[in-house]
Amino acid sequence: MSLFFGNNKTDLKGLVGHGALIVDVRSPEEFASGHIDESINIPLDKISDKASFLKKYGKPVITCCRSGTRSGLAEGILKMAGVQVYNGGAWDKLRQKIQ
């Protein structure tokens, strides 16, 4: 289940403190309605096109979305591309975890 709703055992706050990039995979409209400060928006349907960019970034990536389902799918896509990635689950819950 952690694939779809985030891994509760990963120290996401620590990862963010060490420069992890938060990637919100919701649509631009959803992102505009509220998001984590400093996160970037790459919709799920564009995530495979941006995998090489994220890999070059050289830092861990934490994905998030509305519920954790799309971020889990994005996590799988990015892992297959060789990106160090963690599913942060729902963006609003992730925001609470990393504050």
Kinemage of the C-alpha trace (Angstrom):
@kinemage 1
@onewidth
@group {chain A} dominant
@subgroup {mainchain}
@vectorlist {calphas} color= white
{ca met a 1} P 0.000 0.000 0.000
{ca ser a 2} L 2.898 2.407 0.561
{ca leu a 3} L 3.418 2.439 -3.221
{ca phe a 4} L 0.161 4.367 -3.559
{ca phe a 5} L -0.122 6.297 -0.320
{ca gly a 6} L 3.434 7.148 0.725
{ca asn a 7} L 5.998 5.438 2.869
{ca asn a 8} L 5.527 6.331 6.535
{ca lys a 9} L 9.003 5.014 7.478
{ca thr a 10} L 11.045 7.358 5.290
{ca asp a 11} L 12.349 10.522 6.973
{ca leu a 12} L 10.853 12.907 4.442
{ca lys a 13} L 11.560 15.947 6.585
{ca gly a 14} L 15.214 14.952 6.748
{ca leu a 15} L 15.340 14.445 2.991
{ca val a 16} L 13.864 17.900 2.403
{ca gly a 17} L 16.359 19.349 4.876
{ca his a 18} L 19.151 17.891 2.773
{ca gly a 19} L 17.850 19.366 -0.465
{ca ala a 20} L 15.331 16.846 -1.794
{ca leu a 21} L 13.123 18.210 -4.528
{ca ile a 22} L 9.364 17.976 -4.034
{ca val a 23} L 7.544 17.262 -7.278
{ca asp a 24} L 3.773 17.708 -7.277
{ca val a 25} L 2.327 15.567 -10.087
{ca arg a 26} L -1.188 17.064 -10.076
{ca ser a 27} L -2.536 19.148 -12.948
{ca pro a 28} L -1.464 22.815 -13.155
{ca glu a 29} L -4.983 23.827 -12.065
{ca glu a 30} L -4.830 21.620 -8.969
{ca phe a 31} L -1.330 22.895 -8.177
{ca ala a 32} L -2.523 26.510 -8.484
{ca ser a 33} L -5.260 25.847 -5.921
{ca gly a 34} L -2.653 25.046 -3.250
{ca his a 35} L 0.753 23.419 -2.974
{ca ile a 36} L 3.860 23.056 -0.834
{ca asp a 37} L 6.166 26.081 -0.966
{ca glu a 38} L 9.282 25.332 -3.024
{ca ser a 39} L 7.617 22.359 -4.758
{ca ile a 40} L 7.566 22.182 -8.526
{ca asn a 41} L 4.682 21.040 -10.671
{ca ile a 42} L 5.290 18.300 -13.213
{ca pro a 43} L 1.968 16.659 -14.102
{ca leu a 44} L 1.975 12.865 -14.118
{ca asp a 45} L 1.533 12.708 -17.894
{ca lys a 46} L 4.803 14.685 -18.300
{ca ile a 47} L 6.874 12.937 -15.621
{ca ser a 48} L 8.637 10.458 -17.908
{ca asp a 49} L 9.707 13.345 -20.183
{ca lys a 50} L 11.310 15.077 -17.178
{ca ala a 51} L 13.004 12.003 -15.660
{ca ser a 52} L 16.428 12.820 -17.108
{ca phe a 53} L 16.176 16.392 -15.789
{ca leu a 54} L 15.298 15.090 -12.327
{ca lys a 55} L 18.120 12.532 -12.428
{ca lys a 56} L 20.628 15.265 -13.373
{ca tyr a 57} L 19.388 17.294 -10.392
{ca gly a 58} L 21.372 14.801 -8.305
{ca lys a 59} L 19.169 14.977 -5.221
{ca pro a 60} L 16.360 12.758 -3.983
{ca val a 61} L 12.894 13.489 -5.322
{ca ile a 62} L 9.695 13.292 -3.276
{ca thr a 63} L 6.510 12.992 -5.305
{ca cys a 64} L 3.091 14.127 -4.095
{ca cys a 65} L -0.425 14.600 -5.440
{ca arg a 66} L -3.971 14.839 -4.079
{ca ser a 67} L -4.283 11.385 -2.522
{ca gly a 68} L -1.019 9.535 -3.166
{ca thr a 69} L -2.134 7.447 -6.133
{ca arg a 70} L -0.591 9.547 -8.908
{ca ser a 71} L 2.517 10.195 -6.833
{ca gly a 72} L 2.908 6.425 -6.435
{ca leu a 73} L 2.699 5.973 -10.194
{ca ala a 74} L 5.221 8.790 -10.685
{ca glu a 75} L 7.524 7.144 -8.141
{ca gly a 76} L 7.505 3.932 -10.177
{ca ile a 77} L 8.223 5.761 -13.441
{ca leu a 78} L 11.106 7.711 -11.912
{ca lys a 79} L 12.594 4.650 -10.195
{ca met a 80} L 12.696 2.874 -13.536
{ca ala a 81} L 14.599 5.884 -14.906
{ca gly a 82} L 17.180 5.640 -12.120
{ca val a 83} L 15.992 8.553 -9.989
{ca gln a 84} L 16.217 8.288 -6.198
{ca val a 85} L 12.551 8.892 -5.450
{ca tyr a 86} L 10.071 8.571 -2.600
{ca asn a 87} L 6.288 8.725 -2.666
{ca gly a 88} L 5.273 11.511 -0.302
{ca gly a 89} L 1.564 10.783 -0.752
{ca ala a 90} L -1.024 13.528 -0.448
{ca trp a 91} L 0.504 16.992 -0.738
{ca asp a 92} L -1.334 18.443 2.268
{ca lys a 93} L -0.257 15.570 4.541
{ca leu a 94} L 3.301 15.786 3.217
{ca arg a 95} L 3.329 19.516 4.024
{ca gln a 96} L 2.433 18.681 7.651
{ca lys a 97} L 5.184 16.030 7.849
{ca ile a 98} L 7.957 18.297 6.613
{ca gln a 99} L 7.125 21.461 8.578
